[in-house]
Amino acid sequence: MKRIILKPNEKKRILQGHPWVYDNEVDRILDGPASKPGGAGPAKLGVKDLIPGEAVDVESSRKAYLGRAFVNPHSKIIARIYSPSKEGVDKGFFKHRIRDAIERRTLAGGMALDLHQDSARLVFAEADFLPGLIIDRFVGWPLKDIKNAVTLRPLTFEAAEAALGPPQSWLAIQFLSFGMDSRREEILAALEEVLEQDGFIIPDDVPLGKCAGVVEKSTAKVRELEGLPLQEGLIRGNFPAEGIIIFENGLPFMLNLIDGQKTGHFLDQRDNRRVAAAYVGAGAPAPAGNEPPVLRVLDAFSYTGGFGIHAAAANPGAQVICVDTSAEALETVRINAELNGLGGRVSTEEADVFEYLRDAERRIKDPEEYYDLIILDPPAFAKIRSALEGALRGYKEINLRAINMLKPGGVLITCSCSHALDETRFRYMVTEAAADAGRRLIMLDFRRQAADHPVLVGYEESLYLKCGIYRVV
C-alpha cells in the first residue's frame, strides 16, 4: 500500500475531521510499510507514480496514521480520506456505507423523514464518508399517469396513491471524484442490493423497493478539476419523458431529472420552504371584511417555484410572482401551480433577476405596490474563495433592492448556497444592505440546509446553505 506522508504541522486540520489533503501539504510518497531496524526502507515515489482513484494511507510527518484515502495526482485535492482505519473498498464496503447513510435518514435514525413518501438525499459525499458521491432519491409517480388518473386539485399524496398504487422511486446520482467515478459499477450494484433488501425497511414495515431508474447528473465543474468529463443521462431503468410528480411538505411538484438543474430538485431547502410559508401574511393588517387581505409575494430566482408555491398554498390572499431566467423552469412553475390548485394566484416573469429588481424598485410609486414577502434564493455567486468579493457585491445589491421594496412589517427571506461565503460575512452583508437602505431589520430565524444534507464537523464545506428570515421595520 502506498503512503502519503504530510509535511510537519499539516495534520491538525485532518485530525479535526477535514477529509481533504492538498498537494502542497505532501512531503513525500512511499511504497510499502516502514522498514524494520537494519532493513531496507520503503521505496520513495513521486506524484506521477500515484494511480488516479487508488487507495493509499495518509500519515503525519511523524508517521502517525491519519486514514485511508482515494488519490488523484491530477487534482489540487490529491487525497480524499474515506476511513480512519485501513479499510478495503469493494461492493460490501459501499453497501455498508450506503445502508448506514439511509438508516440515518429514517424516522428511527433521528430525521423526520418517511422514506415511503419523502424524497431525500440518501448520500451527501464527504459528510456520509463517501467523498465525491451524491445520491438523491425522488419518490412519486409519472406526471402522465397522474394526469390520466387523478383530477383532484390540489393534488394530494393520498389521492395519487389511491388511484395509482404505491409510489415509485428514481435516483439522481453524481460521481464527483475520481475515486468514486472509477468504482461506479460497484456503487450501482451495492445501491441496487441495499434498496431491494427485504430486511431494509422503513416505518410500518414498508420496503423501500426497487427504483424505476437511475439518472446520472455528473455535471459539476469539480469533475473537470478532477480530470473527468461532464456526464449526464439515464444509466439504469427508465425515466418518464414528461417528468414525475413528487410531494414536498404535502405539496405536489413536477420535476425532470434528465433536464433539471443539479440533481433535479433542491431538496436542501425543503424545511426552509415549509418554515418560510408560515411568514406569509405575518404582521399584515387584519382584513376589513371576510375576504383575506391581498398579500404581494416575490419569489426571485424561483427556479420551479419551490418557495413561491409554498407561499401561495399557505395563505389564500397571497399573490405570488415567480421570476427566473429559465423559460423551462417557469413552465414547470405553471404546472406546479395547477397541480396545487393555485393557477390564478401564481404568475411568472422570465427575466434577469438583477435587472428585474432594478426596474421593479423604480416602478414602485404607491405604498400598495410594496411587497409583503420577498424570497431571494440565488445560485451560488461564489463557488471559490477568489470570487467572494465580487459575489458579495451581487448579494448586497439584490438584498438592498429587496429591502427597499418591502412594506414596513414585511418579511425578507434571503439565502446563499455559496460555501465560500460563511455565515458571519453573509449576515454582515445583510446588515450593510439594510443600513444602505435606511431600514432596520429584526432577525426572525436563521436556518441552514435540511438534515438529510448533514454537516460533518471539521469539514466546513458541508455547511454551505444560509437562510435568513428578517422583518423590515
C-alpha positions as CSV (number, residue, x, y, z in Angstrom):
1,M,0.0,0.0,0.0
2,K,1.4,3.4,-1.0
3,R,1.7,6.0,1.8
4,I,1.4,9.8,1.7
5,I,3.5,11.5,4.4
6,L,2.4,15.0,5.2
7,K,4.7,17.9,5.9
8,P,5.2,18.9,9.5
9,N,2.3,20.8,11.1
10,E,-0.2,19.7,8.4
11,K,-2.1,17.1,10.4
12,K,-4.2,19.4,12.7
13,R,-7.0,20.0,10.1
14,I,-7.2,16.3,9.3
15,L,-7.4,15.4,13.0
16,Q,-10.2,17.9,13.4
17,G,-12.3,16.0,10.7
18,H,-11.4,17.6,7.4
19,P,-11.1,14.8,4.8
20,W,-9.0,16.5,2.1
21,V,-5.2,16.5,1.6
22,Y,-3.9,19.2,-0.7
23,D,-1.0,18.6,-3.0
24,N,1.1,21.3,-1.3
25,E,0.7,19.5,2.1
26,V,2.5,16.4,0.9
27,D,6.1,15.9,2.0
28,R,6.8,12.6,0.3
29,I,5.2,9.4,-1.0
30,L,6.4,6.0,0.0
31,D,5.7,2.5,-1.3
32,G,5.2,-0.1,1.4
33,P,5.3,-0.2,5.2
34,A,8.1,1.2,7.3
35,S,11.2,-0.9,7.4
36,K,12.4,-2.9,10.4
37,P,15.7,-1.8,12.0
38,G,18.6,-2.7,9.7
39,G,16.3,-3.4,6.8
40,A,15.9,-1.5,3.5
41,G,13.5,1.4,3.7
42,P,10.3,1.7,1.6
43,A,10.8,2.9,-2.0
44,K,10.3,6.7,-2.5
45,L,7.8,7.6,-5.1
46,G,6.7,10.8,-6.9
47,V,3.2,12.1,-7.5
48,K,3.4,10.7,-11.1
49,D,3.6,7.2,-9.5
50,L,0.1,7.6,-8.0
51,I,-2.7,6.0,-9.9
52,P,-5.9,8.1,-10.1
53,G,-8.6,6.5,-7.9
54,E,-6.4,4.1,-6.0
55,A,-6.5,3.8,-2.2
56,V,-3.5,4.9,-0.1
57,D,-2.7,5.5,3.5
58,V,-2.2,9.0,4.9
59,E,0.3,9.6,7.7
60,S,1.6,12.6,9.6
61,S,5.2,13.8,9.4
62,R,5.9,11.5,12.4
63,K,4.2,8.5,10.7
64,A,1.0,8.8,12.9
65,Y,-1.8,7.1,11.0
66,L,-4.5,9.5,9.8
67,G,-6.6,7.5,7.5
68,R,-7.1,5.8,4.1
69,A,-7.9,7.9,1.1
70,F,-8.6,7.9,-2.6
71,V,-6.0,9.8,-4.6
72,N,-5.9,11.8,-7.7
73,P,-2.5,13.2,-8.7
74,H,-4.1,15.5,-11.3
75,S,-6.2,17.3,-8.7
76,K,-5.3,20.1,-6.2
77,I,-7.1,17.8,-3.7
78,I,-4.6,15.0,-4.0
79,A,-6.3,12.7,-1.5
80,R,-9.8,12.4,-0.1
81,I,-9.9,10.4,3.2
82,Y,-12.8,7.9,3.4
83,S,-11.9,6.0,6.5
84,P,-9.9,6.5,9.7
85,S,-8.8,2.8,9.5
86,K,-7.2,0.6,7.0
87,E,-10.4,-0.4,5.3
88,G,-10.6,-2.1,2.0
89,V,-13.0,-1.0,-0.8
90,D,-15.4,-3.4,-2.5
91,K,-19.1,-3.8,-3.1
92,G,-19.6,-4.8,0.5
93,F,-17.9,-1.6,1.7
94,F,-20.3,0.5,-0.4
95,K,-23.3,-1.5,0.8
96,H,-22.4,-0.8,4.4
97,R,-21.8,2.9,3.9
98,I,-24.9,3.5,1.8
99,R,-27.1,1.5,4.3
100,D,-25.7,3.5,7.2
101,A,-26.4,6.7,5.4
102,I,-30.0,5.7,4.6
103,E,-30.7,4.5,8.1
104,R,-29.6,7.8,9.5
105,R,-32.3,9.5,7.4
106,T,-35.3,7.4,8.6
107,L,-37.5,8.3,11.5
108,A,-35.7,5.8,13.7
109,G,-32.4,7.4,12.7
110,G,-33.4,10.8,14.0
111,M,-34.6,12.6,10.9
112,A,-38.3,13.5,10.5
113,L,-38.4,11.7,7.1
114,D,-40.8,9.0,6.0
115,L,-39.0,7.5,3.0
116,H,-42.2,5.9,1.8
117,Q,-43.3,9.3,0.6
118,D,-40.5,11.8,1.3
119,S,-37.8,12.4,-1.4
120,A,-34.4,12.8,0.3
121,R,-30.7,13.0,-0.2
122,L,-29.5,9.5,0.7
123,V,-25.8,10.1,0.4
124,F,-24.1,13.5,0.9
125,A,-20.5,12.8,-0.2
126,E,-17.8,13.5,2.5
127,A,-20.5,14.1,5.1
128,D,-21.6,10.5,4.7
129,F,-18.0,9.3,4.4
130,L,-18.2,8.6,0.7
131,P,-16.2,11.5,-0.7
132,G,-17.4,12.8,-4.1
133,L,-20.6,10.7,-4.2
134,I,-24.1,12.3,-4.1
135,I,-27.3,10.3,-4.3
136,D,-30.8,11.8,-4.3
137,R,-33.9,9.6,-4.2
138,F,-37.2,11.0,-5.6
139,V,-40.5,9.4,-4.7
140,G,-43.7,9.8,-6.7
141,W,-45.4,8.9,-9.9
142,P,-45.1,9.7,-13.6
143,L,-46.8,13.0,-14.5
144,K,-48.6,11.3,-17.4
145,D,-50.1,8.8,-15.0
146,I,-51.3,11.5,-12.6
147,K,-52.9,13.4,-15.4
148,N,-54.8,10.3,-16.7
149,A,-55.9,9.0,-13.3
150,V,-56.3,11.9,-10.8
151,T,-58.4,15.1,-11.3
152,L,-58.4,16.3,-7.7
153,R,-56.8,19.7,-7.3
154,P,-55.0,20.4,-5.2
155,L,-53.4,17.0,-5.7
156,T,-52.6,15.0,-2.6
157,F,-50.3,12.1,-2.0
158,E,-53.2,10.1,-0.7
159,A,-55.3,10.6,-3.8
160,A,-52.4,9.7,-6.1
161,E,-51.7,6.5,-4.1
162,A,-55.3,5.5,-4.0
163,A,-55.5,5.9,-7.8
164,L,-52.1,4.6,-8.8
165,G,-50.9,2.3,-6.0
166,P,-47.6,2.7,-4.1
167,P,-45.2,5.3,-5.3
168,Q,-42.2,4.5,-7.5
169,S,-38.7,6.0,-6.9
170,W,-36.0,7.3,-9.1
171,L,-32.4,8.1,-8.2
172,A,-30.2,11.0,-9.3
173,I,-26.5,10.3,-8.8
174,Q,-23.3,12.4,-9.0
175,F,-19.8,10.9,-9.2
176,L,-17.7,14.0,-8.4
177,S,-14.3,12.5,-7.6
178,F,-12.0,10.1,-9.4
179,G,-12.2,7.6,-6.6
180,M,-16.0,7.3,-6.9
181,D,-16.1,7.6,-10.7
182,S,-13.7,4.7,-11.1
183,R,-15.9,2.5,-8.9
184,R,-19.3,3.4,-10.4
185,E,-20.3,-0.2,-11.2
186,E,-19.6,-1.4,-7.7
187,I,-21.5,1.6,-6.3
188,L,-24.5,1.0,-8.5
189,A,-24.6,-2.7,-7.7
190,A,-24.3,-2.0,-4.0
191,L,-27.1,0.6,-4.2
192,E,-29.4,-1.7,-6.0
193,E,-28.9,-4.5,-3.5
194,V,-29.4,-2.2,-0.5
195,L,-32.7,-0.8,-1.8
196,E,-34.0,-4.2,-2.7
197,Q,-33.2,-6.0,0.5
198,D,-36.3,-7.3,2.3
199,G,-34.7,-6.6,5.6
200,F,-34.2,-2.9,4.8
201,I,-37.5,-1.3,5.9
202,I,-39.0,2.0,6.8
203,P,-41.8,2.7,9.3
204,D,-44.8,0.3,9.0
205,D,-42.6,-2.4,7.5
206,V,-42.8,-0.9,4.0
207,P,-39.8,-1.9,1.9
208,L,-38.1,0.9,0.1
209,G,-38.4,-1.1,-3.1
210,K,-36.6,-1.2,-6.4
211,C,-36.1,2.1,-8.1
212,A,-37.5,2.6,-11.6
213,G,-34.5,4.4,-13.0
214,V,-31.1,6.0,-12.2
215,V,-30.1,9.3,-13.8
216,E,-26.5,10.5,-13.7
217,K,-26.1,14.2,-13.1
218,S,-22.3,14.5,-13.0
219,T,-22.1,18.0,-14.4
220,A,-20.5,19.9,-11.6
221,K,-17.3,21.7,-12.6
222,V,-15.4,19.9,-9.9
223,R,-15.3,16.9,-12.2
224,E,-13.2,18.9,-14.6
225,L,-10.8,19.7,-11.8
226,E,-10.6,16.0,-11.2
227,G,-9.7,15.4,-14.9
228,L,-13.1,13.9,-15.6
229,P,-15.5,14.7,-18.4
230,L,-19.0,16.1,-17.6
231,Q,-21.6,13.3,-17.9
232,E,-25.4,13.3,-17.8
233,G,-28.2,10.9,-18.8
234,L,-30.1,7.8,-17.9
235,I,-27.8,5.0,-16.8
236,R,-30.3,2.4,-15.4
237,G,-34.0,1.7,-16.0
238,N,-36.3,4.4,-17.3
239,F,-37.4,7.9,-16.7
240,P,-40.8,9.3,-17.9
241,A,-40.4,11.8,-20.8
242,E,-43.0,14.2,-19.3
243,G,-41.3,14.1,-15.8
244,I,-42.5,12.9,-12.4
245,I,-44.6,14.3,-9.5
246,I,-43.1,14.2,-6.0
247,F,-44.5,15.6,-2.8
248,E,-42.7,18.1,-0.6
249,N,-44.3,19.1,2.7
250,G,-47.6,17.6,1.3
251,L,-47.5,19.8,-1.9
252,P,-47.0,18.2,-5.4
253,F,-44.1,19.3,-7.5
254,M,-43.2,18.2,-11.1
255,L,-39.5,17.6,-11.9
256,N,-37.5,16.3,-14.7
257,L,-34.2,14.6,-13.6
258,I,-32.8,14.5,-17.1
259,D,-33.2,18.2,-17.9
260,G,-33.3,19.8,-14.4
261,Q,-30.5,21.6,-12.7
262,K,-28.1,19.8,-10.3
263,T,-30.0,16.6,-9.3
264,G,-33.4,17.9,-10.5
265,H,-34.8,19.5,-7.3
266,F,-33.2,21.4,-4.5
267,L,-34.0,19.1,-1.5
268,D,-31.8,21.1,0.8
269,Q,-34.4,23.9,1.0
270,R,-37.3,21.6,1.9
271,D,-37.6,22.6,5.6
272,N,-36.8,26.2,4.9
273,R,-39.7,26.4,2.4
274,R,-42.1,25.0,5.0
275,V,-40.9,27.5,7.6
276,A,-41.0,30.4,5.2
277,A,-44.6,29.7,4.3
278,A,-45.6,30.4,7.9
279,Y,-44.5,34.0,7.5
280,V,-46.8,34.7,4.5
281,G,-49.1,37.5,5.9
282,A,-47.4,37.5,9.3
283,G,-47.7,41.1,10.5
284,A,-50.2,42.1,7.7
285,P,-53.2,44.2,8.8
286,A,-56.4,42.3,9.6
287,P,-58.9,42.3,6.7
288,A,-61.9,44.6,6.9
289,G,-64.4,42.0,5.8
290,N,-64.5,38.3,5.2
291,E,-62.1,38.3,2.2
292,P,-58.4,37.6,3.0
293,P,-56.1,40.6,2.5
294,V,-54.1,40.7,-0.7
295,L,-50.5,39.8,0.0
296,R,-47.8,40.5,-2.5
297,V,-45.1,37.9,-2.7
298,L,-42.0,37.9,-4.9
299,D,-40.1,34.7,-5.4
300,A,-36.8,35.8,-7.1
301,F,-34.5,33.2,-8.6
302,S,-37.6,31.0,-8.3
303,Y,-36.4,28.0,-10.4
304,T,-39.5,25.7,-10.4
305,G,-41.3,27.7,-7.7
306,G,-40.5,25.9,-4.5
307,F,-40.8,28.9,-2.2
308,G,-43.5,30.6,-4.2
309,I,-45.8,27.6,-4.3
310,H,-45.4,27.1,-0.6
311,A,-46.2,30.7,0.0
312,A,-49.3,30.7,-2.2
313,A,-50.6,27.4,-0.6
314,A,-50.1,28.8,2.9
315,N,-52.4,31.9,2.6
316,P,-55.4,32.3,0.3
317,G,-54.7,36.0,0.0
318,A,-51.1,35.5,-1.4
319,Q,-50.5,36.7,-5.0
320,V,-47.1,35.3,-6.0
321,I,-44.7,36.4,-8.8
322,C,-42.0,33.9,-9.7
323,V,-39.0,35.4,-11.5
324,D,-36.3,33.4,-13.2
325,T,-34.2,33.4,-16.4
326,S,-35.2,29.9,-17.4
327,A,-38.3,29.6,-19.6
328,E,-38.3,25.8,-18.9
329,A,-38.2,26.3,-15.2
330,L,-41.1,28.8,-15.3
331,E,-43.2,26.4,-17.4
332,T,-42.7,24.0,-14.5
333,V,-43.8,26.7,-12.1
334,R,-47.1,26.9,-14.0
335,I,-47.5,23.1,-13.9
336,N,-46.8,23.1,-10.2
337,A,-49.3,25.9,-9.6
338,E,-52.0,24.0,-11.5
339,L,-51.3,20.8,-9.5
340,N,-51.7,22.7,-6.3
341,G,-54.9,24.5,-7.4
342,L,-53.1,27.9,-7.4
343,G,-53.2,28.8,-11.1
344,G,-54.9,32.1,-10.5
345,R,-52.6,33.3,-7.8
346,V,-49.1,32.4,-9.1
347,S,-47.7,34.3,-12.1
348,T,-44.3,34.1,-13.8
349,E,-41.8,36.5,-15.3
350,E,-38.9,35.5,-17.4
351,A,-36.1,38.0,-16.6
352,D,-32.6,38.5,-15.3
353,V,-33.4,39.0,-11.6
354,F,-30.8,41.8,-11.2
355,E,-32.5,43.8,-13.9
356,Y,-36.0,42.9,-12.7
357,L,-35.3,44.1,-9.2
358,R,-33.8,47.4,-10.5
359,D,-36.8,48.0,-12.7
360,A,-39.4,46.9,-10.1
361,E,-37.8,49.2,-7.5
362,R,-38.0,52.2,-9.8
363,R,-41.6,51.4,-10.8
364,I,-43.0,51.4,-7.3
365,K,-45.0,54.6,-6.8
366,D,-47.8,53.6,-4.4
367,P,-47.5,52.1,-0.9
368,E,-49.8,49.3,-2.0
369,E,-47.2,48.2,-4.6
370,Y,-44.7,47.3,-2.0
371,Y,-44.3,43.6,-1.1
372,D,-45.3,41.7,2.0
373,L,-42.7,39.0,1.4
374,I,-39.7,38.7,-0.8
375,I,-37.6,35.5,-1.2
376,L,-34.1,35.6,-2.6
377,D,-32.7,32.2,-3.4
378,P,-30.0,32.8,-6.0
379,P,-27.5,30.2,-7.3
380,A,-24.0,30.2,-5.8
381,F,-22.4,33.5,-6.7
382,A,-19.1,32.4,-5.2
383,K,-18.1,28.8,-5.8
384,I,-14.4,29.5,-4.9
385,R,-13.0,32.0,-2.4
386,S,-11.3,34.1,-5.1
387,A,-14.7,35.0,-6.4
388,L,-16.0,36.1,-3.0
389,E,-15.6,39.8,-3.2
390,G,-17.5,40.1,-6.5
391,A,-20.1,37.8,-5.1
392,L,-20.7,39.9,-2.0
393,R,-21.4,42.9,-4.2
394,G,-24.0,40.9,-6.0
395,Y,-25.6,39.6,-2.8
396,K,-25.7,43.0,-1.3
397,E,-27.3,44.6,-4.4
398,I,-30.2,42.1,-4.5
399,N,-30.8,42.4,-0.8
400,L,-30.6,46.2,-0.8
401,R,-33.3,46.3,-3.6
402,A,-35.5,43.8,-1.9
403,I,-35.4,45.6,1.4
404,N,-36.3,48.9,-0.4
405,M,-39.3,47.1,-1.9
406,L,-40.8,45.7,1.3
407,K,-43.6,47.2,3.3
408,P,-43.0,48.1,6.9
409,G,-43.5,44.8,8.7
410,G,-42.7,42.9,5.5
411,V,-40.5,39.8,5.6
412,L,-37.3,39.2,3.7
413,I,-36.2,35.6,3.2
414,T,-32.6,35.6,1.9
415,C,-30.4,32.7,1.1
416,S,-26.9,31.8,-0.1
417,C,-25.6,28.4,-1.2
418,S,-22.0,29.5,-1.6
419,H,-19.9,27.5,0.8
420,A,-17.1,30.1,0.3
421,L,-19.4,32.7,2.0
422,D,-19.5,31.9,5.7
423,E,-22.4,32.8,8.0
424,T,-20.6,35.7,9.6
425,R,-19.9,37.5,6.3
426,F,-23.4,36.7,5.0
427,R,-25.1,38.2,8.0
428,Y,-22.8,41.3,7.8
429,M,-23.7,41.7,4.1
430,V,-27.4,41.8,5.0
431,T,-26.7,44.3,7.8
432,E,-24.9,46.6,5.3
433,A,-27.7,46.3,2.8
434,A,-30.2,47.3,5.4
435,A,-28.0,50.3,6.5
436,D,-27.7,51.5,2.9
437,A,-31.5,51.2,2.5
438,G,-32.0,53.2,5.7
439,R,-34.2,50.4,7.1
440,R,-33.9,48.3,10.3
441,L,-34.2,44.5,10.4
442,I,-35.3,42.1,13.1
443,M,-34.0,38.6,12.6
444,L,-36.9,36.2,13.0
445,D,-34.9,33.0,12.2
446,F,-31.7,31.8,10.7
447,R,-31.6,28.4,9.1
448,R,-29.3,26.0,7.2
449,Q,-29.8,23.1,4.9
450,A,-32.2,20.2,5.6
451,A,-31.0,17.4,7.9
452,D,-30.6,14.9,5.0
453,H,-27.6,17.2,4.0
454,P,-25.7,16.6,7.2
455,V,-22.8,18.8,8.4
456,L,-19.6,17.0,9.1
457,V,-17.8,18.8,12.0
458,G,-14.4,19.9,10.9
459,Y,-15.4,20.0,7.2
460,E,-16.7,23.5,6.7
461,E,-17.6,22.9,3.1
462,S,-20.5,20.7,4.2
463,L,-22.1,23.7,6.0
464,Y,-22.9,25.7,2.9
465,L,-26.6,26.9,2.9
466,K,-27.6,30.0,4.8
467,C,-31.2,31.1,5.0
468,G,-32.0,34.3,7.0
469,I,-35.6,35.4,7.8
470,Y,-35.9,39.1,8.7
471,R,-38.7,41.5,9.4
472,V,-38.3,45.0,7.9
473,V,-39.3,47.8,10.3
